[in-house]
């Protein structure tokens, strides 16, 4: 699981992205501490006074305590003094996150920005990009991920997956995962890897699990869920992908040449190389166990498991367990 800072402020006019960040944090918090470790303040209950009282209150909950506050854009600097004092002395096992969906004059107060910084927290601005600026934004984000995109390719990506920045970033991350650093993305690669189907998105999640990258798998799962993907659909396509990896590992262990295996895989060359390498490193026995664990997760998601945890909590625990072996 990732480490958490004592305070966060996520603000801006990209309300969709802020909602995704909030859902992601809540999912991580539930996986870390359970639903009993989360205190949610929203609507009329989200006031500086209420949050101050929560920070100053004693708690007997085990594990990290998460305080999630929605609506900080309604606050004013004049209301901040008690909360500033509370943020100076946040208990070491507490994280408070403020979300501000800004619009016009409704903005998170400057004193909240300062208080979060002084508490050793993190501030993120989620700002909408104007439609005519999106191609340049896509090219810049691609460059940060080690990809080369021409303007025409950036416009094609936007036409294919839509103009939501978060969705575009996820597609770029998927392209980087498959193509590798320094790759030049062209229209053919977009058609193969940036398809809008749930199938391709679930394959990306399965590949991060097979590679043993638990943090990346956790992040990708939460992103897909916040975008509306159903767990049952993700599990179906993930199982298909892991079975393919198991077949690859079995063939490798039987001595079949890598080139011969690669010819059977209907995917881009670098993506095939990566999947073959990950499957060989993981091994057929471990992948068989992964298939069984995914089957158990599917059963639990349909109400066949024990305990009262939500399906996302069960899924996140299973993903961490599978990815870490």
C-alpha positions in Angstrom: 0.0 0.0 0.0 1.2 3.6 -0.6 2.3 5.8 2.2 0.0 8.7 3.2 0.8 12.3 4.0 -0.9 14.0 6.9 -3.0 16.3 4.8 -4.1 16.8 1.2 -5.9 19.6 -0.7 -7.3 18.6 -4.1 -8.9 21.6 -5.8 -9.7 23.0 -9.2 -12.4 23.3 -11.9 -12.0 19.8 -13.3 -14.8 18.4 -11.2 -14.8 15.0 -12.8 -11.1 14.5 -12.1 -11.6 15.7 -8.5 -14.4 13.1 -8.1 -12.1 10.4 -9.4 -9.4 11.4 -6.9 -11.9 11.4 -4.1 -13.2 7.9 -5.0 -9.6 6.6 -5.4 -8.6 7.9 -2.0 -11.7 6.5 -0.4 -11.0 3.1 -1.9 -7.4 3.2 -0.7 -8.5 4.2 2.7 -11.1 1.4 2.9 -8.5 -1.1 1.9 -6.0 0.3 4.4 -8.2 0.7 7.5 -11.7 -0.6 6.6 -14.9 1.4 6.5 -14.6 2.1 10.2 -11.4 4.0 9.7 -13.0 6.6 7.4 -14.8 9.8 8.6 -16.7 11.6 5.8 -17.7 15.2 5.9 -19.9 16.5 3.1 -22.8 18.9 2.4 -23.9 20.9 5.5 -21.7 18.7 7.7 -18.5 19.8 6.0 -17.6 22.9 8.0 -14.2 24.0 9.4 -15.6 23.7 12.9 -16.7 20.1 12.4 -13.3 19.1 10.9 -11.5 20.8 13.7 -13.5 18.9 16.3 -12.8 15.6 14.5 -9.1 16.3 14.4 -9.0 17.1 18.1 -11.2 14.2 19.2 -9.7 11.1 20.6 -10.3 7.9 18.7 -9.8 4.2 19.6 -9.8 3.0 16.0 -7.0 0.7 15.0 -4.8 1.6 12.1 -4.7 4.9 10.1 -7.6 7.3 10.4 -8.8 9.0 7.3 -10.9 12.2 7.4 -12.4 13.1 3.9 -13.8 16.5 3.5 -15.9 17.5 0.5 -16.9 21.1 -0.2 -13.9 23.2 1.0 -14.6 25.7 -1.8 -17.5 27.1 0.3 -15.2 28.1 3.1 -13.7 31.6 3.8 -10.4 32.7 5.2 -12.2 34.1 8.3 -13.4 30.6 9.3 -9.9 29.0 9.2 -8.3 30.0 12.5 -9.4 27.0 14.6 -8.7 24.6 11.8 -5.2 26.1 11.2 -4.3 25.3 14.8 -5.6 21.7 14.5 -3.6 21.1 11.4 -0.4 22.1 13.1 -0.7 19.1 15.4 -2.2 16.2 13.3 -1.7 12.8 15.0 0.9 10.7 13.2 -1.8 8.0 12.3 -4.3 10.5 10.8 -4.7 11.8 7.2 -7.2 14.5 6.4 -8.1 15.3 2.7 -9.9 18.4 1.6 -11.7 18.4 -1.8 -12.7 21.7 -3.4 -14.7 21.8 -6.6 -14.0 25.3 -7.6 -16.1 27.4 -9.9 -16.0 31.2 -10.4 -15.6 32.8 -7.0 -16.1 29.5 -5.1 -12.5 28.5 -4.3 -10.6 26.9 -1.5 -9.4 29.7 0.9 -5.8 30.7 0.7 -5.3 30.0 4.4 -6.3 26.4 3.8 -3.6 26.2 1.2 -1.1 27.6 3.7 -2.2 25.3 6.5 -2.0 22.1 4.4 1.6 23.1 3.3 2.7 23.8 6.9 1.3 20.5 8.0 3.6 18.7 5.5 0.8 17.9 3.2 0.3 17.9 -0.6 -1.7 20.2 -2.8 -2.9 19.2 -6.2 -4.7 21.5 -8.7 -7.0 19.7 -11.2 -7.7 22.3 -13.9 -9.6 21.7 -17.1 -7.8 22.2 -20.3 -9.5 24.1 -23.1 -10.4 21.8 -26.1 -8.0 23.5 -28.5 -5.2 23.1 -26.0 -5.7 19.3 -25.5 -3.4 18.1 -28.3 -0.5 20.0 -26.8 -1.4 18.7 -23.3 -1.5 15.1 -24.6 1.9 15.5 -26.3 3.4 17.0 -23.1 2.0 14.2 -20.9 3.3 11.6 -23.4 6.7 13.1 -23.3 6.8 12.8 -19.5 6.0 9.1 -20.0 8.8 8.7 -22.5 6.5 8.5 -25.6 6.8 10.4 -28.9 3.5 11.7 -30.3 2.9 13.8 -33.3 0.0 16.4 -33.3 -2.0 14.3 -35.7 -1.6 11.2 -33.4 -2.6 13.3 -30.4 -5.7 14.5 -32.1 -6.5 10.9 -33.2 -6.2 9.7 -29.6 -8.6 12.5 -28.4 -11.1 11.5 -31.1 -10.9 7.9 -30.1 -11.2 8.0 -26.3 -12.8 11.4 -25.7 -11.6 14.7 -24.1 -11.5 13.7 -20.4 -8.0 14.4 -19.3 -7.9 11.6 -16.8 -9.0 9.1 -19.4 -6.4 10.4 -21.9 -3.7 10.1 -19.3 -4.7 6.5 -18.5 -4.5 5.6 -22.2 -1.1 7.2 -22.4 0.1 5.2 -19.4 -1.2 2.1 -21.1 0.6 2.9 -24.3 3.8 3.5 -22.3 3.4 0.2 -20.5 3.1 -1.7 -23.8 5.4 0.2 -26.1 8.2 1.0 -23.7 10.2 4.2 -23.2 11.2 6.1 -26.3 8.6 4.6 -28.5 6.9 6.6 -31.2 3.2 6.1 -31.1 1.5 6.0 -34.5 -2.1 5.5 -35.7 -1.6 1.7 -35.9 -0.6 1.4 -32.3 -3.5 3.6 -31.3 -5.9 1.3 -33.0 -4.4 -1.8 -31.3 -3.9 -0.4 -27.8 -6.2 2.6 -27.2 -9.4 0.9 -28.1 -12.3 2.0 -25.9 -13.3 -1.5 -25.0 -13.3 -2.8 -21.4 -11.4 -5.8 -22.7 -8.2 -3.8 -23.3 -8.4 -1.9 -20.1 -8.8 -5.1 -18.1 -5.9 -6.6 -19.9 -3.7 -3.7 -18.8 -4.7 -4.4 -15.2 -4.0 -8.1 -15.6 -0.6 -7.4 -17.0 0.4 -5.3 -14.0 -0.7 -8.1 -11.7 1.3 -10.7 -13.7 4.4 -8.4 -13.6 4.1 -8.3 -9.8 3.6 -4.5 -9.6 1.1 -4.3 -6.7 1.0 -0.5 -6.4 0.4 0.0 -10.2 -2.3 -2.7 -10.1 -4.0 -1.0 -7.2 -3.9 2.4 -8.8 -5.2 1.1 -12.2 -8.0 -0.9 -10.5 -9.2 2.1 -8.6 -9.0 4.3 -11.8 -11.1 1.7 -13.8 -13.7 1.5 -11.1 -14.0 5.3 -10.8 -14.5 5.3 -14.6 -17.5 3.0 -14.2 -16.1 -0.4 -15.0 -17.9 -3.2 -13.3 -15.9 -5.7 -11.3 -17.5 -8.7 -13.0 -16.4 -7.5 -16.4 -12.9 -6.7 -15.3 -12.6 -10.2 -13.7 -13.7 -11.9 -16.9 -11.1 -10.2 -19.1 -8.4 -10.4 -16.5 -8.9 -14.1 -16.2 -8.6 -14.5 -20.0 -5.3 -12.6 -20.0 -3.8 -14.5 -17.1 -4.7 -17.8 -18.8 -2.8 -16.6 -21.8 0.2 -15.8 -19.6 -0.1 -19.3 -18.1 -0.1 -20.9 -21.5 3.1 -18.8 -22.3 4.8 -19.9 -19.1 3.9 -23.5 -19.7 5.3 -23.4 -23.2 8.5 -21.7 -22.1 9.0 -24.3 -19.4 8.5 -27.0 -22.0 11.3 -25.5 -24.0 9.4 -23.9 -26.8 11.3 -21.0 -28.5 10.3 -17.5 -27.5 10.0 -16.5 -31.2 7.5 -19.3 -31.9 5.4 -18.3 -28.9 5.5 -14.7 -29.9 4.1 -15.5 -33.4 1.0 -17.0 -31.8 0.3 -13.8 -29.8 -1.9 -11.3 -31.6 -0.5 -8.1 -30.1 2.2 -5.5 -30.8 5.8 -6.8 -30.7 6.9 -4.9 -27.6 3.7 -5.8 -25.7 4.3 -9.5 -26.6 7.9 -9.3 -25.4 6.8 -7.8 -22.1 4.1 -10.4 -21.5 6.4 -13.3 -22.4 9.1 -11.9 -20.0 6.6 -11.4 -17.2 5.0 -14.8 -17.7 8.4 -16.5 -17.7 9.5 -14.7 -14.6 6.3 -15.5 -12.8 6.2 -19.2 -13.8 3.3 -21.5 -14.7 2.7 -22.7 -11.1 2.3 -19.2 -9.8 0.1 -18.2 -12.7 -2.1 -21.3 -12.1 -2.5 -20.1 -8.5 -3.4 -16.6 -9.8 -6.2 -18.1 -12.0 -7.6 -19.9 -9.0 -7.3 -16.7 -6.9 -9.2 -14.7 -9.5 -11.9 -17.4 -9.5 -12.2 -17.1 -5.8 -12.4 -13.3 -6.1 -15.2 -13.7 -8.7 -17.1 -15.9 -6.3 -16.6 -13.4 -3.4 -17.8 -10.5 -5.7 -21.0 -12.4 -6.2 -21.7 -12.8 -2.5 -20.1 -16.2 -2.1 -17.3 -15.0 0.2 -17.3 -14.5 3.9 -17.3 -11.3 5.9 -19.0 -8.0 5.3 -16.3 -6.1 3.3 -17.4 -4.4 0.2 -16.4 -5.8 -3.2 -13.8 -3.1 -3.8 -12.1 -3.9 -0.5 -12.1 -7.6 -1.3 -10.8 -7.0 -4.8 -8.0 -4.7 -3.6 -6.9 -7.2 -1.0 -6.9 -10.0 -3.5 -5.0 -7.9 -6.1 -2.2 -7.0 -3.6 -2.0 -10.7 -2.5 -1.8 -12.0 -6.1 0.7 -9.3 -7.3 3.0 -9.8 -4.4 2.9 -13.6 -4.6 
